[in-house]
Amino acid sequence: MSIVFSRRWSFYLVHYLISDCLQQNFLKVGRVCLPKNSESIFERSLIIYCKLRQCLLTMSLRRIPYLLMSYTAFLRISVCLLLLPFITVAQTSFHLSTDNGLSGKLLTVLTRDHLNNMWFGSYNGLYKHEGARIKWYNRVGNDSLSLSGGELHALFEDKEGNMWIGTTGGLDRMNMQSGIIQHYVLTSLNNSSSLGYIYSIFEDKKHYLWISTDAGLFRMDKNSGRYHIIAERKDNKGIPSPIAQYHCMVDTDKGFWLSTASGLVYYEYSSGDFYHHYNNPAKDPVFNLNFLTGTNTSDLCKDSQQNIWFVANSHLLAKYNLNTHRLDTFKFERPKDAWPYCYSLIADFKDNIWIGFRHGGLQIFNTDNNTFTVIHKEDNNKILHSDYIYSLCEDYLHKMWVTTDEGIDIIDYYNDAVQTYNLSNAPDFTSLKYVSGMMSYDPWKKRVYIPFSQKRQLFWFDETTKKIQSQKQLYTTLYVWPVENGRLLKGKSRSFYETGNGVSYYPKELADTPYEIIWAARAHGISYFKKQSGMLYRYAHNKLEVIPSVQFMKQACISADSQFLYFIDHAENLARQNIITGIIERFDLQSQSKALHFSFSDPRDIIDDGKGSIWVTSQNGLLKYNPRDRSLEVFTTAHGLSHSFTFALLIDNAKRLWVCSLGGVDWYDSLHRTFHNVISNPNSTYMDAFCSGIRGKDGSLYFQAGNKLYHIVPEEYFKYHAIQPVLRLNKALVDEDRRLTIEYSLLDFERPEKVHYYYRLDGVDHNWIDNGNHPDVFYNNLRPGNYTLNVHAVTEGGLSDIKDLTFDIRITPAFWQTNLFEVIVILLIMSLIFFLCWWWVFTIKRKADLQQQMSELEARAIRAQMHPHFIFNSLNAIQELIVLEDMPSAYLYLSKFSKLLRMVLHHSEHNLISLNDEIEMNRLYLDLEALRFKKSFQYTITVSERIDDHATIVPSLLLQPFIENAIWHGLMSKHGDKKLTINFTENNETLICEITDNGIGREAAGNIKARKIGNHNFDSKGMLLGKQRINLMNACQGWTSSVDIIDLKDVNGLATGTTIRIILQQPV
C-alpha cells in the first residue's frame, strides 16, 4: 500500500532521520526553510546539510563522533529531502455536499444497509443515498411518517431489515420498504440525565437491542418494546462507567464487547455476566488499557481475522485477538488539536484500520507493515475537505465514506489505475507564462519528459520510482528526443544538442532552419521534425525536405503500420505522405466538416487508431476520418465528451481511443459510439490546451494538462472496475388503473447524474428505449399477463458490462378479466334467459289464471247478486201484492225486478261500467229489498256535484254485496228507525264510496250469527268476493283500491252502526 505523507509530516520524517543520526537528543530540527533560488534537489540537500553542520558546531557538540555526520548520514537526509518538493498521491476522493442536494454540510453518523444504500444523519434530518437519488427525511413529529427529532447520531439496521434511528427526540424504527416509522420512548430513573442523546444501537445474537444513551445503557426487546437499564456497578452484574461512543459494540458467538470510559467490557450470553477491569478473574490485560490515563474512550471495530481494534490512552492502537487472547499495541502520534476521544474506527476490506479524529483528520494503519499514514485537509492531494471526522463507513465498492462538518468525502484509496501528479507547487505555475512543449517517452530509462520553455525547466516522471523530478536546462527546450542506447537529444534553437556536452548534434541541416523543434519521429530510417513555426521537415538520405504545416502543436503522427505520415497542412486539411516514396495525398476536411455543420478549427493533435481511422482534435469537438472511403464523423459533448476543446490523443494497447480536453480525460466506447469520463478537470485553464500526451512502454498513458500529469493504466482501470456498481430495483407498483410504476437505480454514489439508462419491457417494447438519466419507468393500461422488464445502465466511465436488471412482472387481471368471471357471466346470461322465459310463461299463465279467476268471480258475483233467496223472496213479495190486489204496486215492482235482471245480465259482460249505471242497478236492488222487508228501512244515495257519474268508471257489480251485507247484518236485527246511506265523493281523482248503516254493529251481528251457526265471521260471501276482485284489480290492472270497515260508536262506546269505505283509483 502506498504511504501518503503530507508536507508537514514529511518534515517530521526528516526530523526523525536526523535525530536518529545524532543520537536522538542532541539536535532538534523543526521546519526546514528551503531557499527559493535552489537550482536542483541536490543543491537544496547540500545547502541543508551545510546548515545542519553549522548548527552542530554552534552547539559545541564536538563530542559527537564525526561518524554521525558521515556521507551515509548525508545520503539518508538527502533521500528524504528529495521527497519534499513533489509529494504525490494516487488516491482520489469525491466530495458530497450541498451542491449534490444536501441541506447542510454538518453530517453525523454513517451506515450501509443490506441493499448497499448509504444512510447518514445530520443535525437536520436523515439521508438515504440510493445512487440515482438522495432521499431526505426531515419531517419531525409523532406520526408514522415523521422522525422523533431532527438531530441524529445513531443508525443501525437490524436482522429483519428495519432501520433503527437514534434522535435527540427519541428512538425510531423505520420500515425501509414502506417508510413507516414507529416511535419508542425510553425513560431513565436518573432524573439528572436528559436522555436526549442516543450514541449507538446494537443487536445481539438473541435479538435484543442495546442502546447507549447519555442516561445509560438500555437493553430492549424490539418486539414488545419492553426495556430495562443496565446498572453502573463494579461487579459482574453491570458496567463500571457509562458509554459515549458511536460504534462501541462488537459481537461474537459467545458474547459481545463494549467500549466504556473505564475500558473494555465483555458480556457473556450464557451467564449474563459482565467482565471488565473490576471483574477480571482471568487477569486479561485487555481490560486494563484505558486505565493508564483514565477517561478516554474509543470506538470498536472487528476485522476478518477475529481481531478487535480500539484506541487506548489516546495514542495507542490496540489489537486483541479473540481466539488467542493476544494483545498488541501500536503507538502513533495523536494529532495536536484532536479531541482525546476516538469516535471513528473501522477496518476496511484489506483489514487496514482507519482512525478518524475530531479536528485531527485521518490515520490509516497498514496491518501488513505496521505503519501509519496521515491524511489532513491541507495535504496536496485534497482527499479531505475537513479534519473534523465524525463517522466512517465502507461502501460496497470498497470506497471509504467520511462524514465531516463540510459534507462527505468518498475516498477511493486503493485505486492506482488513475493517478494525478502536480508538476510544481509554485503558486504562479498555472499561469500562461509557463507553456509546455511536447511530451516524449524514454523506453530505456522509463521516463516521461515534459519540457517548459519558460525558465528552461525540464520535468521528468520516473515510472520505476513514481516520482517527478526537474532540472534547469542550458537552452530553451520544447522537445526531448530519446534515441538509441539511452542517448537523449534536447531541442534547442534550430537543432538538437546531446545531454551533457551542449553541442549541436543532429541533424546539421536543421541548423539553418529557424525556430525550436517541438516534435520528432523516425520510420524506415527517415526522420521527421516539426518546428514551432509550423514547418514540417522530412530528412532522408542527408537531404532536408520542407512541408508546410500549421503552427504551435505537433499535428502529425506516424500511421499504425508505419507506412504513412499523417499531418495537418497549412490550410488545416488532412494530408498524408508515403514515407518511402514521399508522395503526398490530401483530404479536404474543411469542406466535409462544413457539410456536417461543424466548424473545424485549431487542430492540435492527430492519431491513427490502428482500425482504419484518423482522429483529429479541434476547438469545437473531435473528428474521425476514414481515408479509405473518405468519410467523416464528428463528436462533441453530445456524444459524452467532457469538453469540446480537445487537444491530445492516445491509443492504448487494446486500440481504445483516449482524449484529453479542457474537461479532463475521456475514453471512446466504440460499441455505443460514446465517450466516458475517467478524469474530471472542471478547473482547467486555457494553458492546458497547449499540452500533449504520450504512451509508455508498458501501455501506460500520460496526459499533461497544465500543472498536472495524469497517469492512466488502462488494463488496471478496467480491471479495477470489474467490481461493477449494482443496478437495483427500488420500487414496483401496479395501481388499480393498471398503471405500472418502476423505480430503479445504479448505486453510483459519486456521479449519478452521469448514469445513462436503457429499458425494454418484453411483450411491449421491441427495441431498447433510451431513458436518459431518469431512474424510473411508467406504463399505462397494461393488459393482464406476465412481463419481463430489462434495464441496462452505462456509467460515466463507460462500464457497459454492468449486469442488467431483469425483473418479472405479473399484472393480475381484475376479477372481471378472469376466465371464472367469463364462465359466471355466461351462466348468468343463460340463467337470465331461462328466468325471462320462465317469467314470460309464468306471467302469461298467471294472467290467464287471473282472468279465469276474474271470470269466475264475476260469475260468482252474478250468482251472488242473483241469489235464489233474493229471487224467490222478491217474487213472493210481488206475489203478495198481486194477492192483495195491489196491482199498480205489483206491476211497478215486477217491472223493477225484470229491469234489475236485465241490467245484471247486461253488465256482467263488462268489467267496467259507468257510476250512473252502478247506482241505478243498486237503487233497483234497494227498492226490491225494501219491498221484501215491508219497507222497514230507508235509504238515500247521494253523489257529489264534483263527480260526473256518467263519465266516472267503476267495476261492475262491485257495490251490491256490501249493500246487501249492511241490510242483512246491520239493519234487519235492529228495532226502530233503520237507515242506509250511500255517499259518493271525490278526492284527488280518487272515488270514495261510503256505505253507512245505523244498525247494530259488527260485534252484535257476529254474536247473533254465532248463536245461529257457530261462526263469528260476519262478512258475507259476496263481500269476500268483492275484496278479492279489488285485490286482483290492483295486481293485474294497476288499480289503487281498498276496502275499509269502520265501526261507529257513540260517546258511551255503544255501537251505532257500520261504515264500509270503498276507495277506487283508476290507473293513470
Beta strands, then each sheet from edge to edge (+ up, - down):
strand 1: 92-96
strand 2: 107-112
strand 3: 118-122
strand 4: 125-129
strand 5: 134-137
strand 6: 152-157
strand 7: 162-167
strand 8: 170-175
strand 9: 181-184
strand 10: 198-203
strand 11: 208-213
strand 12: 216-221
strand 13: 227-230
strand 14: 249-251
strand 15: 255-260
strand 16: 263-268
strand 17: 274-275
strand 18: 301-302
strand 19: 307-312
strand 20: 316-321
strand 21: 327-331
strand 22: 344-347
strand 23: 353-357
strand 24: 361-366
strand 25: 371-375
strand 26: 389-394
strand 27: 400-404
strand 28: 407-412
strand 29: 418-422
strand 30: 440-442
strand 31: 447-452
strand 32: 457-462
strand 33: 467-472
strand 34: 480-482
strand 35: 488-492
strand 36: 495-498
strand 37: 517-523
strand 38: 526-531
strand 39: 536-540
strand 40: 543-547
strand 41: 556-558
strand 42: 564-568
strand 43: 574-578
strand 44: 584-587
strand 45: 606-608
strand 46: 614-617
strand 47: 622-626
strand 48: 631-635
strand 49: 646-651
strand 50: 657-661
strand 51: 664-669
strand 52: 674-680
strand 53: 693-695
strand 54: 701-705
strand 55: 708-712
strand 56: 727-734
strand 57: 740-746
strand 58: 756-762
strand 59: 769-772
strand 60: 776-779
strand 61: 785-794
strand 62: 805-811
strand 63: 912-914
strand 64: 938-943
strand 65: 953-955
strand 66: 979-987
strand 67: 990-997
strand 68: 1042-1049
strand 69: 1055-1064
sheet 1: 1+ 28- 27+ 26-
sheet 2: 2+ 3- 4+ 5-
sheet 3: 6+ 7- 8+ 9-
sheet 4: 10+ 11- 12+ 13-
sheet 5: 14+ 15- 16+ 17-
sheet 6: 18+ 19- 20+ 21-
sheet 7: 22+ 23- 24+ 25-
sheet 8: 29+ 55- 54+ 53-
sheet 9: 30+ 31- 32+ 33-
sheet 10: 34+ 35- 36+
sheet 11: 37+ 38- 39+ 40-
sheet 12: 41+ 42- 43+ 44-
sheet 13: 45+ 46- 47+ 48-
sheet 14: 49+ 50- 51+ 52-
sheet 15: 56+ 57- 60+
sheet 16: 59+ 58- 61+ 62-
sheet 17: 63+ 65-
sheet 18: 64+ 66+ 67- 69+ 68-
end
